[in-house]
Amino acid sequence: MGILAGRGIATACALGKGGVRTGKREGDGATPAGLWPVRRLYYRPGRLFPPRSGLAVRPTGPRDGWCDQPDHPAYNRRVRLPIAGSAERLQRPDRLYDLVIELGYNDSPPRPGAGSAIFMHVARPGLRPTAGCIAVPLPVLRRIAARMRAGDLVLVQGRGSLPD
């Protein structure tokens, strides 16, 4: 568990089950240490209304996914499903991705295998660890989204962050 602070909000958050690491790798379950730009906000229509935000806001659909296959040309990009490769669905039955803030990690350009889909998303009950993202309760995520602006940065650091 970590602490998320900024834009007048400080809250406990869930981080990756693999800890906080410099030198993240695809599938390691770690949250990457660093200063990451905020890209855009996604929401699931039918479960949420479009949220207020200073970020670009986009709805997700049932065919939206995020490519997590390192050797695929669309690695670490939003894709339309199905694809010939591995991708995570952006509409999940567990509601974790009902509201998602995309962080600009390994995206300019993506380095194969360095990790994909680092999101700030809805937390599981009890702030259980994520697969590498940052997660907070939905009411907190709504407040964060309402205060975020294009160009904002998210700092991820951990006491005793694990090296490469």
C-alpha positions in Angstrom: 0.0 0.0 0.0 1.2 3.5 -0.7 0.1 7.1 -0.4 -1.2 9.1 -3.3 -0.9 12.9 -2.9 -1.5 15.9 -5.1 -4.0 18.5 -6.2 -5.2 18.9 -2.6 -5.8 15.1 -2.1 -3.9 12.7 0.0 -5.1 9.1 0.3 -4.0 5.6 0.8 -3.6 3.7 -2.5 -3.0 0.1 -3.7 0.2 -0.5 -5.7 1.5 -3.6 -7.5 1.8 -6.9 -5.8 5.4 -7.0 -7.1 6.3 -3.8 -5.2 7.6 -0.5 -6.7 10.5 -1.1 -9.1 12.8 0.8 -11.3 13.3 -1.3 -14.4 9.8 -2.7 -14.6 9.2 -5.7 -16.9 6.0 -6.9 -18.5 4.1 -9.3 -16.1 6.3 -8.6 -13.0 3.3 -7.2 -11.0 5.3 -4.2 -10.1 4.4 -0.5 -10.2 7.1 1.4 -12.0 8.9 4.0 -9.9 9.2 7.4 -11.6 7.4 10.6 -12.6 4.7 9.8 -15.1 2.6 12.2 -17.2 -1.2 11.9 -17.1 -2.6 11.1 -20.6 -6.3 10.8 -20.6 -9.4 9.5 -18.7 -11.6 6.6 -19.7 -15.0 5.7 -18.2 -17.5 3.0 -18.8 -20.9 4.2 -20.1 -23.9 2.5 -18.6 -22.1 2.3 -15.2 -20.9 5.9 -14.9 -21.8 9.3 -16.4 -19.0 11.1 -18.1 -16.8 12.5 -15.3 -15.8 16.1 -14.8 -12.1 16.5 -15.6 -9.5 18.7 -17.1 -8.3 15.7 -19.0 -9.5 14.3 -22.4 -12.4 12.0 -21.4 -13.2 9.0 -23.6 -15.8 6.3 -23.1 -14.8 2.6 -23.3 -16.7 0.1 -25.4 -17.0 -3.7 -25.3 -14.3 -4.1 -28.0 -11.7 -1.8 -26.3 -8.6 -3.3 -25.0 -4.9 -2.6 -24.2 -2.2 -4.6 -26.0 0.2 -6.3 -23.5 2.1 -8.5 -25.9 5.7 -7.2 -26.2 6.3 -8.4 -29.7 3.0 -7.0 -31.1 3.1 -3.8 -33.2 0.4 -2.2 -31.0 2.2 -3.0 -27.7 1.2 -0.7 -24.9 -1.6 0.9 -26.9 -5.4 1.0 -26.9 -6.7 -1.6 -29.4 -10.0 -2.8 -30.8 -10.6 -6.4 -29.9 -10.1 -9.1 -31.0 -6.5 -8.8 -32.0 -4.0 -11.4 -33.0 -2.1 -11.2 -29.7 -2.6 -10.7 -26.0 -4.7 -7.7 -24.8 -6.5 -6.7 -21.6 -10.2 -5.7 -21.9 -11.0 -2.2 -20.8 -14.5 -3.2 -19.8 -14.1 -5.6 -17.0 -16.9 -7.4 -15.1 -15.3 -6.5 -11.7 -15.7 -2.7 -12.2 -12.0 -2.0 -11.6 -11.8 -0.2 -15.0 -15.1 1.7 -14.7 -13.0 4.8 -14.3 -9.3 4.8 -15.5 -6.7 7.5 -15.7 -4.0 6.5 -18.2 -0.4 7.2 -17.2 2.3 7.9 -19.8 4.6 5.0 -18.9 6.6 3.3 -21.6 4.6 4.9 -24.4 6.9 7.4 -26.2 7.8 5.0 -27.9 7.0 1.7 -26.2 10.0 -0.5 -25.4 9.0 -4.1 -25.9 8.7 -5.9 -22.5 9.2 -2.8 -20.4 5.6 -2.9 -19.1 2.3 -1.7 -20.3 -1.0 -0.3 -19.2 0.0 1.6 -16.0 -3.4 3.0 -15.0 -4.8 4.7 -12.0 -8.1 2.8 -11.5 -10.8 1.7 -9.0 -9.4 -0.3 -6.0 -10.5 -3.7 -4.9 -12.0 -3.8 -1.4 -9.4 -3.4 1.3 -6.9 -1.8 -1.2 -5.6 -5.2 -2.2 -2.5 -5.0 -4.4 -2.8 -4.5 -8.2 -1.1 -6.2 -11.2 1.1 -3.1 -11.4 -1.2 -0.1 -11.4 -2.2 2.5 -8.8 -5.7 2.0 -7.4 -7.9 4.1 -5.1 -11.6 3.9 -4.1 -14.1 5.1 -6.7 -15.1 8.3 -4.8 -11.5 9.3 -4.4 -10.8 8.6 -8.1 -13.7 10.8 -9.0 -12.2 13.7 -7.0 -8.8 13.1 -8.5 -10.2 13.0 -12.0 -12.1 16.3 -11.4 -8.9 18.1 -10.4 -6.5 16.6 -13.0 -5.3 18.7 -15.9 -3.4 17.9 -19.0 0.3 18.1 -18.2 -0.1 16.9 -14.6 2.4 14.3 -13.3 2.1 11.4 -11.0 5.1 10.5 -8.8 5.5 6.8 -7.9 8.2 6.0 -5.3 8.5 3.4 -2.7 10.6 2.9 0.4 13.1 0.3 -0.6 12.1 0.3 -4.3 13.6 -2.7 -5.9 16.3 -2.1 -8.5 16.6 -3.5 -12.0 
